[in-house]
Amino acid sequence: MIVGKDIVTTYNDRIINDGANFHIKSGEIYGLLGGSGSGKTTLLKTMIFLKKPSSGSVKIGGVDIWRASLKEQESIKLQMGVMFQFGALFSNMSVLDNIGIMLREYSEFSQNDIDEVAKMWLIKVGLKPNAMSLYPSELSGGMKKRVALARALALSPRVLFLDEPNSGLDPISARAMDRLICEIRDSLGVTIVMVTHDVDSIFNILDRFLIVDNKKIVFEGDLKQALEFKDNPLKDLFMMR
């Protein structure tokens, strides 16, 4: 589904990712792991059109997204859903309007149909219908994340990108979010790419993952491979935390 090859990213003269190579399979839950400032979030940004690499390529569905035409890029973007770490909800919009905004912008549905689809996604992510008239300031942290997730799913994407979906959640809410992520993958067949530092998520829901350290990808594989690796990369990761 996604292939990164020899990716170099920089901010001014500072190298963030230095020759990153990875591949993400269709239908899997794939993690981007690393210590603070390691470059994992920057790597995510190269996949969602927020940070153009200085060199190298990112291919989604076989298309080099940073060298594609504007029309091709627009098509790829409409196949993506993104949930940002703190939700990035529009404060002046209700929950229902936040979820439906992508449909208003990119579909020809009537407002009534948009509201019905938004309600469907609201329920799909585990929120009750009475939440649809609330505003972001009236939501808990966990509810904001679920609304942001519903918005990311509104256009039925092929790939779902999640930035720290469990950050700021209590342990019970974090495990509930993990179950929801698995349910979404299993029921919709969507490929999920997530930045995370949550230990339980790493051990329980990731099919495969990469670990970024000192600008390089030091490991890519599954949990079994990581634990059998000569120098267990997970041990170093948790020590960094």
Secondary structure as a PSIPRED ss2 file (coil, helix, strand):
# PSIPRED VFORMAT (PSIPRED V4.0)

   1 M C   1.000  0.000  0.000
   2 I E   0.000  0.000  1.000
   3 V E   0.000  0.000  1.000
   4 G E   0.000  0.000  1.000
   5 K E   0.000  0.000  1.000
   6 D E   0.000  0.000  1.000
   7 I E   0.000  0.000  1.000
   8 V E   0.000  0.000  1.000
   9 T E   0.000  0.000  1.000
  10 T E   0.000  0.000  1.000
  11 Y E   0.000  0.000  1.000
  12 N C   1.000  0.000  0.000
  13 D C   1.000  0.000  0.000
  14 R E   0.000  0.000  1.000
  15 I E   0.000  0.000  1.000
  16 I E   0.000  0.000  1.000
  17 N E   0.000  0.000  1.000
  18 D E   0.000  0.000  1.000
  19 G E   0.000  0.000  1.000
  20 A E   0.000  0.000  1.000
  21 N E   0.000  0.000  1.000
  22 F E   0.000  0.000  1.000
  23 H E   0.000  0.000  1.000
  24 I E   0.000  0.000  1.000
  25 K C   1.000  0.000  0.000
  26 S C   1.000  0.000  0.000
  27 G C   1.000  0.000  0.000
  28 E C   1.000  0.000  0.000
  29 I E   0.000  0.000  1.000
  30 Y E   0.000  0.000  1.000
  31 G E   0.000  0.000  1.000
  32 L E   0.000  0.000  1.000
  33 L E   0.000  0.000  1.000
  34 G E   0.000  0.000  1.000
  35 G C   1.000  0.000  0.000
  36 S C   1.000  0.000  0.000
  37 G C   1.000  0.000  0.000
  38 S C   1.000  0.000  0.000
  39 G C   1.000  0.000  0.000
  40 K H   0.000  1.000  0.000
  41 T H   0.000  1.000  0.000
  42 T H   0.000  1.000  0.000
  43 L H   0.000  1.000  0.000
  44 L H   0.000  1.000  0.000
  45 K H   0.000  1.000  0.000
  46 T H   0.000  1.000  0.000
  47 M H   0.000  1.000  0.000
  48 I C   1.000  0.000  0.000
  49 F C   1.000  0.000  0.000
  50 L C   1.000  0.000  0.000
  51 K C   1.000  0.000  0.000
  52 K C   1.000  0.000  0.000
  53 P C   1.000  0.000  0.000
  54 S C   1.000  0.000  0.000
  55 S E   0.000  0.000  1.000
  56 G E   0.000  0.000  1.000
  57 S E   0.000  0.000  1.000
  58 V E   0.000  0.000  1.000
  59 K E   0.000  0.000  1.000
  60 I E   0.000  0.000  1.000
  61 G C   1.000  0.000  0.000
  62 G C   1.000  0.000  0.000
  63 V E   0.000  0.000  1.000
  64 D E   0.000  0.000  1.000
  65 I C   1.000  0.000  0.000
  66 W C   1.000  0.000  0.000
  67 R C   1.000  0.000  0.000
  68 A C   1.000  0.000  0.000
  69 S C   1.000  0.000  0.000
  70 L H   0.000  1.000  0.000
  71 K H   0.000  1.000  0.000
  72 E H   0.000  1.000  0.000
  73 Q H   0.000  1.000  0.000
  74 E H   0.000  1.000  0.000
  75 S H   0.000  1.000  0.000
  76 I H   0.000  1.000  0.000
  77 K H   0.000  1.000  0.000
  78 L C   1.000  0.000  0.000
  79 Q C   1.000  0.000  0.000
  80 M E   0.000  0.000  1.000
  81 G E   0.000  0.000  1.000
  82 V E   0.000  0.000  1.000
  83 M E   0.000  0.000  1.000
  84 F C   1.000  0.000  0.000
  85 Q C   1.000  0.000  0.000
  86 F C   1.000  0.000  0.000
  87 G C   1.000  0.000  0.000
  88 A C   1.000  0.000  0.000
  89 L C   1.000  0.000  0.000
  90 F C   1.000  0.000  0.000
  91 S C   1.000  0.000  0.000
  92 N C   1.000  0.000  0.000
  93 M C   1.000  0.000  0.000
  94 S C   1.000  0.000  0.000
  95 V H   0.000  1.000  0.000
  96 L H   0.000  1.000  0.000
  97 D H   0.000  1.000  0.000
  98 N H   0.000  1.000  0.000
  99 I H   0.000  1.000  0.000
 100 G H   0.000  1.000  0.000
 101 I H   0.000  1.000  0.000
 102 M H   0.000  1.000  0.000
 103 L H   0.000  1.000  0.000
 104 R H   0.000  1.000  0.000
 105 E H   0.000  1.000  0.000
 106 Y H   0.000  1.000  0.000
 107 S C   1.000  0.000  0.000
 108 E C   1.000  0.000  0.000
 109 F C   1.000  0.000  0.000
 110 S C   1.000  0.000  0.000
 111 Q H   0.000  1.000  0.000
 112 N H   0.000  1.000  0.000
 113 D H   0.000  1.000  0.000
 114 I H   0.000  1.000  0.000
 115 D H   0.000  1.000  0.000
 116 E H   0.000  1.000  0.000
 117 V H   0.000  1.000  0.000
 118 A H   0.000  1.000  0.000
 119 K H   0.000  1.000  0.000
 120 M H   0.000  1.000  0.000
 121 W H   0.000  1.000  0.000
 122 L H   0.000  1.000  0.000
 123 I H   0.000  1.000  0.000
 124 K H   0.000  1.000  0.000
 125 V C   1.000  0.000  0.000
 126 G C   1.000  0.000  0.000
 127 L C   1.000  0.000  0.000
 128 K C   1.000  0.000  0.000
 129 P H   0.000  1.000  0.000
 130 N H   0.000  1.000  0.000
 131 A H   0.000  1.000  0.000
 132 M C   1.000  0.000  0.000
 133 S C   1.000  0.000  0.000
 134 L C   1.000  0.000  0.000
 135 Y C   1.000  0.000  0.000
 136 P H   0.000  1.000  0.000
 137 S H   0.000  1.000  0.000
 138 E H   0.000  1.000  0.000
 139 L C   1.000  0.000  0.000
 140 S C   1.000  0.000  0.000
 141 G H   0.000  1.000  0.000
 142 G H   0.000  1.000  0.000
 143 M H   0.000  1.000  0.000
 144 K H   0.000  1.000  0.000
 145 K H   0.000  1.000  0.000
 146 R H   0.000  1.000  0.000
 147 V H   0.000  1.000  0.000
 148 A H   0.000  1.000  0.000
 149 L H   0.000  1.000  0.000
 150 A H   0.000  1.000  0.000
 151 R H   0.000  1.000  0.000
 152 A H   0.000  1.000  0.000
 153 L H   0.000  1.000  0.000
 154 A C   1.000  0.000  0.000
 155 L C   1.000  0.000  0.000
 156 S C   1.000  0.000  0.000
 157 P C   1.000  0.000  0.000
 158 R C   1.000  0.000  0.000
 159 V E   0.000  0.000  1.000
 160 L E   0.000  0.000  1.000
 161 F E   0.000  0.000  1.000
 162 L E   0.000  0.000  1.000
 163 D E   0.000  0.000  1.000
 164 E C   1.000  0.000  0.000
 165 P C   1.000  0.000  0.000
 166 N C   1.000  0.000  0.000
 167 S C   1.000  0.000  0.000
 168 G C   1.000  0.000  0.000
 169 L C   1.000  0.000  0.000
 170 D C   1.000  0.000  0.000
 171 P H   0.000  1.000  0.000
 172 I H   0.000  1.000  0.000
 173 S H   0.000  1.000  0.000
 174 A H   0.000  1.000  0.000
 175 R H   0.000  1.000  0.000
 176 A H   0.000  1.000  0.000
 177 M H   0.000  1.000  0.000
 178 D H   0.000  1.000  0.000
 179 R H   0.000  1.000  0.000
 180 L H   0.000  1.000  0.000
 181 I H   0.000  1.000  0.000
 182 C H   0.000  1.000  0.000
 183 E H   0.000  1.000  0.000
 184 I H   0.000  1.000  0.000
 185 R H   0.000  1.000  0.000
 186 D H   0.000  1.000  0.000
 187 S H   0.000  1.000  0.000
 188 L H   0.000  1.000  0.000
 189 G C   1.000  0.000  0.000
 190 V C   1.000  0.000  0.000
 191 T E   0.000  0.000  1.000
 192 I E   0.000  0.000  1.000
 193 V E   0.000  0.000  1.000
 194 M E   0.000  0.000  1.000
 195 V E   0.000  0.000  1.000
 196 T C   1.000  0.000  0.000
 197 H C   1.000  0.000  0.000
 198 D C   1.000  0.000  0.000
 199 V H   0.000  1.000  0.000
 200 D H   0.000  1.000  0.000
 201 S H   0.000  1.000  0.000
 202 I H   0.000  1.000  0.000
 203 F H   0.000  1.000  0.000
 204 N H   0.000  1.000  0.000
 205 I C   1.000  0.000  0.000
 206 L C   1.000  0.000  0.000
 207 D C   1.000  0.000  0.000
 208 R E   0.000  0.000  1.000
 209 F E   0.000  0.000  1.000
 210 L E   0.000  0.000  1.000
 211 I E   0.000  0.000  1.000
 212 V E   0.000  0.000  1.000
 213 D E   0.000  0.000  1.000
 214 N C   1.000  0.000  0.000
 215 K C   1.000  0.000  0.000
 216 K E   0.000  0.000  1.000
 217 I E   0.000  0.000  1.000
 218 V E   0.000  0.000  1.000
 219 F E   0.000  0.000  1.000
 220 E E   0.000  0.000  1.000
 221 G E   0.000  0.000  1.000
 222 D C   1.000  0.000  0.000
 223 L H   0.000  1.000  0.000
 224 K H   0.000  1.000  0.000
 225 Q H   0.000  1.000  0.000
 226 A H   0.000  1.000  0.000
 227 L H   0.000  1.000  0.000
 228 E H   0.000  1.000  0.000
 229 F C   1.000  0.000  0.000
 230 K C   1.000  0.000  0.000
 231 D C   1.000  0.000  0.000
 232 N C   1.000  0.000  0.000
 233 P H   0.000  1.000  0.000
 234 L H   0.000  1.000  0.000
 235 K H   0.000  1.000  0.000
 236 D H   0.000  1.000  0.000
 237 L H   0.000  1.000  0.000
 238 F H   0.000  1.000  0.000
 239 M H   0.000  1.000  0.000
 240 M H   0.000  1.000  0.000
 241 R C   1.000  0.000  0.000
